[in-house]
Amino acid sequence: MAAPQPPGSTPPAPASSTFGRALLWPVVAVALGFILIYNSIGAPAEGIPQARPVAAAPVPSRVVTPAPDLVLPRSAPKRIAITDIAVDAPFTALSIGASGELNAPPPDDKNLVGWFRGGATPGERGTSIVAGHVDTKTGPAVFLQLSELKPGSKVYIAREDGTIARFEVDSVETFSKAHFPNDRVYADTPSPQLRLITCGGNYDRKAKDYEDNVVVFAHLDAVKRA
C-alpha cells in the first residue's frame, strides 16, 4: 500500500541512522506494498540502569468486555498506557518520506510514540503499527522495557473519539533485522491487531544500529466508552 504525503506537505527528514531493515507490509485491499524503516538515533545510553520510570501510567477504572467481533471505527490515537512497564506517553503521527521510509518519532522527546497514520488506527479492523525508541542520544526512551511485557499484559490506547481501546498481549518476540518476518508482522488482519515495535539486541557501533527488533503482538479485547 502506498502511503502518499498529504497534498502540500513536506515530509520530515529521516533520522540519521537505521532503526530497522527495510520491511515490506503487504496490503490485500490494493495489492501493493511499502517500505518501513525505523531509525535508532545515535548510540545507546551507557551506564544507565534499566529502571522503571517513576510515575506509573493510569488505567481506566471500568472496562467493558466486548463481543469477540468487536471492531471500532477509525479514530486517531491520543495516548498510550502500559502499566506493566510504566509507560504513559502521547502519540505523534508518522508518515512515509520521499525515500519510501517511515519517518521515526522525533529523537528530542524520549516520552513519545509514533503511529503510522496511513494504516489502521488502534481498534480499527486491521494491523495498527506503533513505534517508539528504546533510547536516544540523551538516554533511555519510552520503549526501553518493551521486551519485558508478557502474554496477558494490557495496553491501553486513548482515542480522539473518547474511547479507550484495551489490547491484550499475545506474544513478545525478538527478530534479527537481517531476517525480519515482514509478512507476519505487517500483514493485514481481519480483526483489530496491534504491533508495538522498537529496537533490541546488541548495538553495532560500526553500523550505528541495533541488530534486532522487539515486536509485541496484541489484539483488541475490550473498550471503555466515555
ABEGO torsion letter per residue (X at the ends): XBBBBBBGBBBBBBBABBABBBBBBBBAAAGBBBBBBBBBBEBBBBGBBBBBBABBBBBBABBBBBBAABBBBBBBBABBBBAAAGBBBBBBBBBBBAAGBBBBBBAABABBBBBBAABBBBGBBEBBBBBBBABBAAEBBAAAAAAABBBGBBBBBBBAAGBBBBBBBABBBBBBAAABBAAAAABBBABBBBBBBBBBEBBBAAAGBBABBBBBBBBBABBBBX
